């Protein structure tokens, strides 16, 4: 089973007032939607993997009957 380690120095994202950024670094709506769709797809993929992992861990071992 693969494990992940948690880091104590995790960075947290936070909202910054968009008026403080120059226009050249602002995302347009299309780019923002594409980015959010990519994030949603990645989260769905991770959730599916976690569900498969949880299902595999909860399955019980049943020995085959002798023929």
VENNOR-V180103 format. One record per backbone hydrogen bond with DSSP energy under -0.5 kcal/mol. NH is the residue of the N-H (numbers start at 1). CO is the residue of the C=O. E is the energy in kcal/mol with one decimal. If there is no record, write none. Layout:
BEGIN
{{NH,CO,E} {NH,CO,E}}
END
This chain:
BEGIN
{{10,7,-0.6} {20,17,-1.8} {21,18,-1.5} {25,22,-1.7} {26,23,-1.1} {32,28,-2.4} {33,29,-2.6} {34,30,-2.4} {35,31,-2.5} {36,32,-2.7} {37,33,-2.4} {38,34,-2.1} {39,35,-2.2} {40,36,-2.5} {41,37,-2.4} {42,38,-2.3} {43,39,-2.5} {44,40,-2.3} {45,41,-2.3} {46,42,-2.5} {47,43,-2.5} {48,44,-2.3} {49,45,-2.3} {50,46,-2.5} {51,47,-2.3} {52,48,-2.4} {53,49,-2.5} {54,50,-2.6} {55,51,-2.4} {56,52,-2.4} {57,53,-2.0} {58,54,-1.4} {59,55,-1.0} {63,61,-0.5}}
END
